[in-house]
């Protein structure tokens, strides 16, 4: 009878067992992409050349500022953090190409703070198939954490929930009764519309009128006329910065002054800086940080704002603070995960962490194995005297 295992096979098997015992070929000791003895590579996809380019630049500044601070303090378990940024131009197709480059060429460990819902979602195949975590995108969409996936984590309450809370607040606290909505004709706008309808359903109020517009629209006079003729006393906006200025400006020019409510996509200092006095009174929901003015009542925020201005020779914006915060959150998790950083260790750590509020007053985020959205809290802000002022504390959903 022939032996079941040859002598050569036995010898090879013995060597294999010895190697495994020494950890030389154990999968758990295989090199983790993005993690070396001296460096930890992370990536982000921002709009640096498209319609949100000013926001992308500000986000990049804030992210790099926190990376520099961490590295100046010795890094994470002795590893310097290397931030790789790619430009999407706010185009999902370019976002996918950027993600592929960051994964295959830069070999990042994690994608942090990607800008834009459509861009972030387009990057998922390249990231998730390569076991790269996608954390804290600058996009308040439910798709950033749902359906549940072990590698996707978000901190931004979805637009739908933001708007639902804002509509109910406007009705109860500002007496709004006849609601209309004007929204961008895409997934973002649809989430705003859905949130509006949900809020009104809970109030047992009808939606009086609605209108949508294509991305890139600049003339909103016809849209405003439609809603004005419906005699709305409150208009929910599914708009970003430029469109918000266009809609509210058109309404003011027509002598129409309903209550305007935007989502976190509207809560930007660019709105009042570019729109001027016509933006006075505008409301918006927001979920992460505050606009960090250099004369903020909070000393930590003032100090941070002046450090930022000294470094970049310009005032910080909300998105600067957002970029700073998401990198800080990532570094907290990576530090707590320990010196032997792996994707699995990072995921287990974040699912068990309880974060404290940062200097910007962001929520105390908390995740679990079954919940990858860190918070469902919403605040309301309003432009008063040329800047955003907090109107409410967090409205819990």
C-alpha positions in Angstrom: 0.0 0.0 0.0 1.3 3.4 -0.9 1.7 5.9 2.0 -1.0 8.6 2.2 1.7 11.3 2.5 5.1 11.0 0.8 8.3 11.6 2.8 8.9 14.9 0.8 5.3 16.0 1.6 5.9 15.2 5.3 9.1 17.2 5.2 7.3 20.2 3.6 4.4 19.9 6.0 6.9 19.9 9.0 8.6 23.1 7.7 5.1 24.7 7.2 4.1 23.8 10.8 7.4 25.3 12.1 6.9 28.5 10.1 3.4 28.9 11.4 4.6 28.3 14.9 7.1 31.1 14.4 4.5 33.4 12.9 6.3 33.6 9.6 3.4 32.8 7.4 0.4 33.4 9.6 -2.3 35.4 8.0 -2.7 37.4 11.2 0.8 38.7 10.8 0.6 39.5 7.1 1.3 43.1 6.3 -1.7 45.4 6.7 -2.0 47.7 3.8 -1.4 51.3 4.8 0.4 50.4 8.0 4.2 50.2 8.3 6.6 50.6 11.2 6.9 54.3 10.5 3.7 55.4 8.7 0.0 55.1 8.6 -1.6 56.0 5.3 -5.1 57.4 5.0 -7.0 58.9 2.1 -9.8 61.3 1.2 -11.6 62.3 -1.9 -12.6 66.0 -2.0 -13.9 68.4 -4.7 -10.9 70.6 -5.5 -11.9 71.7 -9.0 -15.7 71.4 -9.3 -18.7 73.4 -7.9 -17.7 72.7 -4.2 -14.0 73.4 -4.7 -13.8 76.2 -2.0 -15.3 73.7 0.4 -12.9 71.0 -0.6 -9.9 73.3 -0.1 -11.2 74.3 3.4 -11.8 70.6 4.3 -8.3 69.7 3.1 -6.8 72.5 5.2 -8.6 71.3 8.3 -7.7 67.7 7.8 -4.0 68.5 7.2 -3.9 70.7 10.3 -5.0 67.8 12.5 -2.6 65.4 10.8 0.3 67.8 11.4 -0.6 68.2 15.1 -0.8 64.4 15.6 2.6 63.9 13.8 4.2 66.8 15.8 3.1 65.0 19.0 4.8 61.7 17.9 2.2 60.2 15.6 0.0 57.2 16.4 2.1 54.5 18.3 5.2 56.0 16.7 3.7 56.1 13.1 3.4 59.3 11.2 0.1 59.8 9.6 0.2 60.4 5.8 -2.8 62.0 4.3 -3.4 61.3 0.5 -6.0 63.6 -1.1 -7.6 63.0 -4.5 -9.8 65.4 -6.5 -13.3 64.2 -7.7 -14.5 67.4 -9.2 -17.7 66.4 -7.5 -18.1 63.7 -10.2 -18.9 60.2 -9.1 -17.0 58.6 -12.0 -13.9 60.5 -11.0 -14.6 59.5 -7.4 -14.4 55.9 -8.3 -11.1 56.4 -10.2 -9.7 58.3 -7.2 -10.7 55.5 -4.8 -9.0 52.9 -7.0 -5.8 55.0 -7.1 -5.8 55.4 -3.3 -6.3 51.7 -2.7 -4.0 50.3 -5.4 -1.2 52.9 -5.6 -1.2 54.7 -2.2 -2.3 51.5 -0.4 -4.3 53.5 2.2 -5.5 51.9 5.4 -8.7 54.0 5.6 -10.8 56.5 3.6 -11.7 59.4 5.8 -14.1 62.3 5.2 -15.0 61.8 1.6 -17.0 64.8 0.2 -20.4 64.3 -1.4 -22.9 61.5 -1.2 -22.7 60.4 -4.8 -18.9 60.4 -4.8 -18.7 58.5 -1.6 -21.1 55.9 -2.8 -19.3 55.5 -6.1 -16.1 54.7 -4.1 -17.6 51.8 -2.1 -16.8 49.0 -4.6 -13.1 49.9 -4.7 -12.9 50.2 -0.9 -15.1 47.5 0.5 -13.8 44.8 -1.8 -10.2 45.7 -0.6 -11.2 45.7 3.1 -10.6 49.4 3.4 -12.7 51.2 6.0 -14.8 54.2 5.0 -15.4 56.5 7.9 -17.0 59.8 8.6 -17.8 61.1 5.1 -18.9 64.7 4.6 -22.3 63.5 3.4 -25.4 63.3 5.4 -27.1 60.4 3.6 -28.5 57.2 5.0 -26.5 55.3 2.4 -23.3 56.2 4.2 -24.2 53.6 6.9 -27.2 51.7 5.7 -27.4 48.9 4.8 -25.1 47.9 7.6 -21.6 47.0 6.5 -18.7 46.3 8.8 -16.5 48.9 7.0 -18.9 51.9 6.7 -19.3 54.4 9.6 -21.0 57.8 9.5 -21.4 60.7 12.0 -24.0 62.8 10.1 -27.7 62.5 10.9 -29.3 61.9 7.5 -30.9 64.7 5.6 -34.3 63.0 5.9 -34.2 63.1 9.7 -32.7 66.6 9.8 -35.5 68.0 7.8 -38.2 66.1 9.6 -37.0 67.6 12.9 -36.7 71.1 11.3 -40.2 71.1 9.9 -41.8 70.1 13.2 -39.7 72.8 15.0 -40.8 75.5 12.5 -44.4 74.6 13.0 -44.4 74.4 16.8 -41.9 77.3 17.5 -42.4 79.7 14.6 -46.1 79.0 13.8 -45.6 77.8 10.2 -48.7 76.2 8.7 -48.4 76.2 5.0 -45.3 74.4 3.9 -43.7 74.1 0.4 -40.4 72.7 -0.7 -38.0 73.4 -3.5 -35.3 70.8 -4.0 -32.5 69.6 -6.3 -33.6 66.9 -8.7 -31.4 64.1 -7.4 -31.0 61.7 -4.5 -30.1 64.5 -2.1 -33.2 66.5 -3.0 -35.4 63.4 -2.7 -34.2 62.9 0.9 -35.1 66.5 1.7 -38.5 66.0 0.1 -39.0 62.7 2.1 -38.1 64.4 5.3 -40.5 67.2 4.7 -43.3 64.8 4.0 -42.6 62.8 7.1 -42.5 65.9 9.3 -45.7 67.2 7.9 -47.4 63.7 8.3 -46.5 63.8 12.0 -48.0 67.3 12.2 -51.0 66.3 10.2 -50.4 69.1 7.7 -50.4 68.9 3.9 -47.6 69.9 1.6 -49.0 72.9 -0.2 -46.7 72.9 -3.2 -43.4 71.6 -4.4 -40.9 72.4 -7.2 -37.6 70.8 -8.2 -34.6 72.0 -10.3 -31.8 70.5 -12.2 -28.3 70.6 -10.8 -26.5 73.7 -12.2 -29.7 75.8 -12.3 -28.9 79.5 -11.7 -32.3 81.2 -12.4 -34.9 80.4 -9.8 -37.4 83.2 -10.5 -40.0 80.8 -12.0 -39.7 78.3 -9.1 -40.1 81.1 -6.6 -43.1 82.5 -8.4 -44.8 79.0 -8.2 -44.3 78.7 -4.5 -45.3 82.4 -3.9 -48.6 81.9 -5.7 -49.3 78.9 -3.4 -49.0 81.3 -0.5 -46.5 79.2 1.5 -45.4 80.7 4.8 -42.5 78.2 5.0 -40.2 76.8 2.3 -38.0 73.8 2.9 -34.9 73.9 0.7 -33.1 71.0 -0.8 -30.2 73.2 -1.9 -26.5 73.7 -1.3 -24.7 77.0 -1.1 -25.0 78.6 -4.6 -28.6 77.4 -5.0 -29.6 78.6 -1.5 -28.4 82.1 -2.3 -30.2 82.0 -5.7 -33.5 80.9 -4.3 -33.6 83.2 -1.2 -32.2 86.1 -3.2 -35.0 85.7 -5.9 -37.7 85.6 -3.2 -36.4 88.8 -1.5 -36.2 90.5 -4.9 -39.9 89.6 -5.5 -40.8 91.0 -2.1 -41.6 87.6 -0.7 -40.4 86.7 2.8 -41.5 83.3 4.0 -39.6 81.2 6.5 -36.7 79.4 4.7 -35.3 76.2 6.2 -32.3 74.4 4.7 -30.5 71.2 5.7 -26.9 70.9 6.8 -25.9 71.3 3.2 -27.1 74.9 3.6 -25.4 75.5 6.9 -22.2 77.1 5.6 -20.6 80.5 6.3 -20.3 80.8 2.5 -24.0 81.5 2.4 -23.9 84.7 4.3 -20.5 85.7 3.1 -21.6 85.5 -0.6 -25.3 86.2 -0.2 -25.0 89.2 2.1 -27.9 90.8 3.9 -30.5 89.0 1.8 -29.7 85.8 3.7 -30.7 87.3 7.0 -33.3 85.1 8.8 -32.5 81.9 7.0 -32.8 78.8 9.1 -30.8 75.5 8.7 -30.4 72.3 10.5 -26.8 71.2 11.3 -25.3 68.1 12.9 -21.5 68.5 13.2 -19.6 71.3 14.8 -20.2 75.1 14.6 -18.9 77.8 12.3 -15.6 78.6 14.0 -15.5 82.4 14.1 -12.3 84.1 15.4 -14.4 85.9 18.0 -16.5 82.9 19.1 -17.7 83.0 22.7 -15.8 79.8 23.3 -12.1 80.3 24.0 -11.1 76.8 22.6 -12.9 77.6 19.4 -11.4 81.1 19.2 -7.9 79.7 19.8 -8.4 77.0 17.2 -9.7 79.6 14.7 -6.7 81.8 15.2 -4.2 78.9 14.8 -6.0 78.0 11.6 -5.8 81.6 10.3 -2.1 81.9 11.2 -1.4 78.6 9.3 -3.5 79.2 6.1 -3.8 83.0 6.1 -7.6 82.9 5.9 -10.5 82.5 8.3 -11.7 78.9 8.9 -15.1 77.7 7.8 -17.5 75.1 9.1 -16.0 72.6 6.6 -12.5 73.3 7.9 -13.7 72.3 11.4 -15.5 69.3 9.9 -12.3 68.1 8.2 -10.3 68.7 11.4 -12.8 66.7 13.4 -13.1 63.7 11.2 -9.3 63.2 11.2 -9.3 63.6 15.0 -12.0 60.9 15.3 -10.1 58.5 13.1 -6.9 59.1 15.1 -8.7 58.5 18.4 -9.8 55.1 17.1 -6.5 54.1 15.6 -4.7 55.1 18.9 -7.1 53.0 21.0 -6.9 50.0 18.6 -3.3 49.6 19.7 0.1 49.3 18.0 -0.8 46.2 16.0 -3.3 48.1 13.9 -5.4 46.0 11.5 -8.8 46.6 9.9 -10.4 44.1 12.3 -8.9 45.8 15.3 -10.0 49.2 14.1 -13.6 48.0 13.5 -13.9 46.3 16.9 -12.5 49.4 18.6 -14.9 51.9 17.0 -17.9 49.7 17.7 -17.1 49.8 21.4 -15.9 53.4 21.8 -17.8 56.2 23.4 -16.5 59.6 22.2 -16.6 62.8 24.1 -17.8 66.1 22.7 -15.1 68.0 20.8 -14.3 71.7 21.2 -16.8 72.5 18.4 -19.7 71.1 20.4 -20.3 68.1 18.1 -22.4 65.2 19.6 -20.8 62.6 21.8 -20.7 59.9 19.1 -21.3 56.2 19.9 -21.3 53.2 17.6 -22.1 49.5 18.0 -21.9 46.3 16.0 -25.5 46.9 14.9 -25.4 50.7 14.6 -22.8 52.5 12.4 -24.4 55.9 12.6 -22.8 57.8 15.5 -25.6 60.2 16.3 -29.1 61.2 15.4 -29.0 64.6 17.0 -29.9 67.8 15.1 -29.5 71.5 15.9 -31.2 74.6 14.3 -29.2 77.6 13.4 -30.2 81.0 11.9 -28.3 83.8 10.1 -28.5 86.9 12.3 -26.4 90.0 11.8 -24.3 88.3 9.1 -23.4 85.1 10.8 -24.9 81.8 11.9 -26.3 81.7 15.5 -27.4 78.6 17.3 -31.1 78.7 17.9 -31.7 75.3 19.6 -29.7 72.8 21.5 -29.7 69.3 20.0 -33.1 68.0 19.1 -33.0 64.2 19.7 -34.8 62.0 17.2 
